[in-house]
Amino acid sequence: MKDIVEGELEDQEQELFEHFRFVMGKGQELLRIDKYLMNHIKSATRTKIQQTAEAGNVLVNDKSVKSNYRVKPFDVISIVLAHPPRDKEIKPENIPLNIVYEDDQVVVVNKSSNMVVHPGFGNYSGTLVNAMMYHLQDLPLFHTNNLRPGLVHRLDKNTTGIMIMATNEVALAHLAKQFFERTTQRKYVALVWGDMLDNEGTITGNVGRNIKDRKKMDVFEDASEGKHAVTHYKVLERFGYVTLVECKLETGRTHQIRVHFQHIGHPLFNDSLYGGDRILKGTTFSKYKQFIQNCFDILPRQALHAKELGFKHPKRGDMMFFDSVLPDDMTQVLEKWRIYSKSRTFEDPNE
């Protein structure tokens, strides 16, 4: 990361949090750090900066400081902020949620399929955030016009599984720092096309927006494009024409697992955006085609589930781990594949 001269700002573009870095010049006057940052980050109020400092997210020369610290010449300031508020009102909606844990700092939910996480173009209602605005309507964080209150990560609309949301600004800052520094532990389970060659491996490739289709992501070999992304995988079960894998995220880019597996020739089963919604491996027999169609009907989405999440509790500091069972649609399809794979002899799984 390059040095920043006095008065300049670096903003690492993140989806749900921002990282700013400042380098003070030799003429820097002594000034409270909360006032300095408020003057240089237009999206942040002094209160938010103070809460961020309380969470330990304001660093000077790599050490956390309090909001009354006085900036000195040659100091290097680093701050991780949760995403700034947006000028859009969110309406609370009484939508059922599968809440698996809740306290005064965090709420952990098991997200269902066909649910968008936060409001955006074409989806201004019916989202997880709308539901949380109703569930947590008595909390200050959920009274604001923040488009993504409490969010530090997200899941795609049709990806199921464990998600965490903060219930106050300090907890939000704590969690944002954990996701930014990649200290959280996340494991997913996916069903992918083809018989994976190795029992475990790592997929590395920068992920960025597809040049022709902005709804899709792409993997770039050129290190100057996209953002660094790493996915570790381990084979859990083989079915000849498809493989069940466990994925551990080292980074958390948009559509990372989906686009990484598509990049190596193993798109997720029934992932319509990345070409997994057609027969990619198997026979030409009509019974097989009908079998696949039956699976698609049962699982009308990409076969991806966020199974495990580990994070440090924002207030207590202890590590917490949550695990969720596979949803019924994936469970049913996996059972169908188990039965089918036992009943057939595969000539060449990669044909």
Residue pairs with C-beta under 8 A, 6 or more apart in sequence:
1 10
1 21
2 10
3 23
4 10
4 21
4 22
4 23
5 23
5 25
6 22
6 23
6 24
6 25
6 27
6 28
7 25
7 40
8 22
9 20
9 22
9 40
9 41
10 19
10 20
10 21
10 22
11 18
11 19
11 20
12 18
12 19
14 83
14 180
15 83
15 154
15 254
16 82
16 83
16 148
16 151
16 152
16 153
16 154
16 176
16 179
17 80
17 81
17 82
17 83
17 152
17 176
17 179
17 180
18 43
18 80
18 81
18 83
18 84
19 78
19 79
19 80
19 81
19 180
20 37
20 40
20 41
20 77
20 78
20 79
20 81
21 76
21 77
21 78
21 79
22 40
22 76
22 77
22 78
23 74
23 75
23 76
23 77
24 71
24 72
24 73
24 74
24 75
24 76
24 77
25 73
25 74
26 73
26 74
27 73
28 71
28 72
28 73
28 74
28 75
30 70
30 71
30 72
31 70
31 71
32 67
32 68
32 69
32 70
32 71
33 49
33 53
33 58
33 60
33 65
33 67
33 68
33 69
33 70
33 71
33 77
34 46
34 49
34 50
34 53
34 67
34 68
35 46
36 71
36 77
37 44
37 49
37 58
37 77
37 79
38 44
38 45
38 46
38 49
41 49
41 79
41 81
43 81
43 84
43 85
44 52
44 81
44 84
48 81
48 169
49 58
49 67
49 79
50 67
51 169
51 170
51 173
52 58
52 79
52 80
52 81
52 82
52 169
52 173
53 64
53 65
53 66
53 67
54 66
54 67
54 170
54 173
55 170
55 171
55 173
55 174
55 177
55 314
56 64
56 174
56 177
57 64
57 79
57 80
57 81
57 173
57 174
57 176
57 177
58 64
58 65
58 67
58 69
58 77
58 78
58 79
59 65
59 77
59 78
59 79
60 69
60 71
60 75
60 76
60 77
60 78
61 75
61 76
62 76
62 78
71 77
80 173
80 176
80 177
80 180
81 173
81 176
82 152
82 166
82 169
82 172
82 173
82 176
83 146
83 147
83 148
83 151
85 144
85 145
85 146
85 147
86 145
86 146
86 147
86 148
87 145
88 119
88 124
88 145
88 147
89 145
90 119
90 129
90 130
90 133
90 145
90 146
90 147
90 149
91 125
91 130
91 133
92 130
92 133
92 134
92 137
92 142
93 125
93 126
93 130
93 131
93 133
93 134
94 131
94 134
95 126
95 130
95 131
95 134
96 131
97 109
97 128
97 131
97 132
97 135
98 109
98 110
98 111
98 112
99 107
99 108
99 109
99 110
99 135
100 108
100 109
100 110
100 162
100 322
100 324
101 107
101 108
101 320
101 322
102 108
104 167
104 168
104 315
105 166
105 167
105 168
105 171
105 313
105 314
105 315
106 164
106 165
106 166
106 167
106 171
106 175
106 313
106 314
107 132
107 135
107 136
107 150
107 164
107 165
107 167
108 162
108 163
108 164
108 165
108 309
108 322
109 128
109 162
109 163
109 164
109 165
110 160
110 161
110 162
110 163
110 324
111 117
111 128
111 155
111 159
111 160
111 161
111 162
111 163
111 306
112 160
112 327
113 157
113 158
113 159
113 160
113 301
113 327
113 329
114 157
114 158
114 301
115 126
115 127
115 128
115 157
116 123
116 126
116 127
116 128
116 157
117 127
117 128
117 129
117 151
117 154
117 155
117 157
117 163
118 127
118 128
118 129
118 147
118 148
118 151
118 154
119 125
119 127
119 129
119 130
119 147
128 163
129 147
129 148
129 149
129 150
129 151
132 142
132 149
132 150
132 165
133 142
133 149
136 142
136 150
136 167
137 143
139 167
139 168
140 168
141 149
141 150
141 166
141 167
141 168
141 169
141 172
142 149
142 150
149 165
150 165
150 166
150 167
150 172
151 165
152 164
152 165
152 166
152 172
152 175
152 176
152 178
152 179
153 163
153 164
153 179
153 184
153 252
154 163
155 161
155 163
155 306
156 255
156 258
156 302
156 304
158 301
158 302
158 304
159 301
159 302
159 304
159 305
159 306
160 304
160 305
160 306
160 327
160 330
161 188
161 305
161 306
161 307
161 324
162 306
162 307
162 308
162 309
162 322
162 323
162 324
163 306
163 309
164 175
164 309
164 311
166 172
166 174
166 175
166 314
170 314
171 314
171 315
174 312
174 314
175 311
175 314
178 184
178 311
178 312
179 252
182 250
182 251
182 252
183 311
183 312
184 309
184 310
184 311
185 248
185 308
185 309
185 310
185 311
185 321
186 248
186 249
186 252
186 306
186 308
186 309
186 310
187 246
187 247
187 248
187 249
187 306
187 307
187 308
188 246
188 247
188 248
188 249
188 257
188 304
188 305
188 306
188 307
189 236
189 244
189 245
189 246
189 247
189 304
189 305
189 307
189 326
189 330
190 244
190 245
190 247
190 257
190 261
190 268
190 269
190 302
190 303
190 304
190 305
191 242
191 243
191 244
191 245
191 268
191 269
191 303
191 330
191 333
191 334
191 337
192 242
192 243
192 245
192 261
192 266
192 267
192 268
192 269
192 276
192 303
193 241
193 242
193 266
193 267
193 268
193 269
193 276
193 280
193 281
194 241
194 242
194 243
194 265
194 266
194 280
194 281
194 349
194 350
195 238
195 240
195 241
195 243
195 281
195 349
195 350
196 233
196 235
196 238
196 243
196 245
196 266
198 235
199 234
199 235
200 232
200 233
200 234
200 235
201 232
201 233
202 230
202 231
202 232
202 233
203 230
203 231
203 232
203 233
203 260
203 261
203 263
203 264
204 229
204 230
204 231
205 219
205 220
205 221
205 226
205 229
205 260
205 263
206 219
206 220
206 221
206 222
206 223
206 225
206 226
206 227
206 228
206 229
207 217
207 218
207 219
207 220
207 226
207 227
207 229
207 253
207 254
207 255
207 256
207 259
207 260
208 217
208 218
208 220
208 225
208 226
208 227
209 216
209 217
209 218
210 216
210 217
210 218
211 218
215 273
216 255
216 259
216 273
216 274
217 253
217 254
217 255
217 256
217 258
217 259
218 226
218 259
219 226
219 229
219 259
219 260
219 263
220 226
227 251
227 253
228 251
229 251
229 253
229 256
229 260
230 249
230 250
230 251
231 247
231 248
231 249
231 250
231 256
231 257
231 260
231 261
232 247
232 248
232 249
232 250
233 245
233 246
233 247
233 248
234 245
234 246
234 248
235 243
235 244
235 245
236 244
236 245
236 246
237 243
237 244
237 334
237 338
238 244
238 341
239 337
239 338
239 340
239 341
240 341
240 344
240 346
240 349
241 281
241 282
241 346
241 349
242 269
242 281
242 337
243 266
244 334
246 307
247 257
249 256
249 257
255 273
255 274
257 268
257 304
258 267
258 268
258 271
258 273
258 274
258 302
258 304
259 274
261 267
261 268
261 274
262 268
262 271
262 274
262 275
262 276
267 274
267 275
267 276
267 280
268 274
268 276
268 302
268 303
268 304
269 276
269 295
269 299
269 302
269 303
269 333
270 276
270 277
270 295
270 296
270 299
270 300
270 301
270 302
270 303
271 277
271 302
271 303
271 304
272 302
273 302
274 302
276 302
277 296
279 288
279 289
279 292
281 349
281 350
281 351
282 288
282 292
282 351
291 336
291 340
294 336
295 333
295 336
295 337
298 329
298 332
298 333
298 336
299 329
299 330
299 332
299 333
300 329
301 329
303 330
303 333
305 324
305 326
305 327
305 330
306 324
307 323
307 324
307 326
308 321
308 322
308 323
308 324
309 321
309 322
310 319
310 320
310 321
310 322
311 319
311 320
312 318
312 319
312 320
313 319
313 320
325 331
326 334
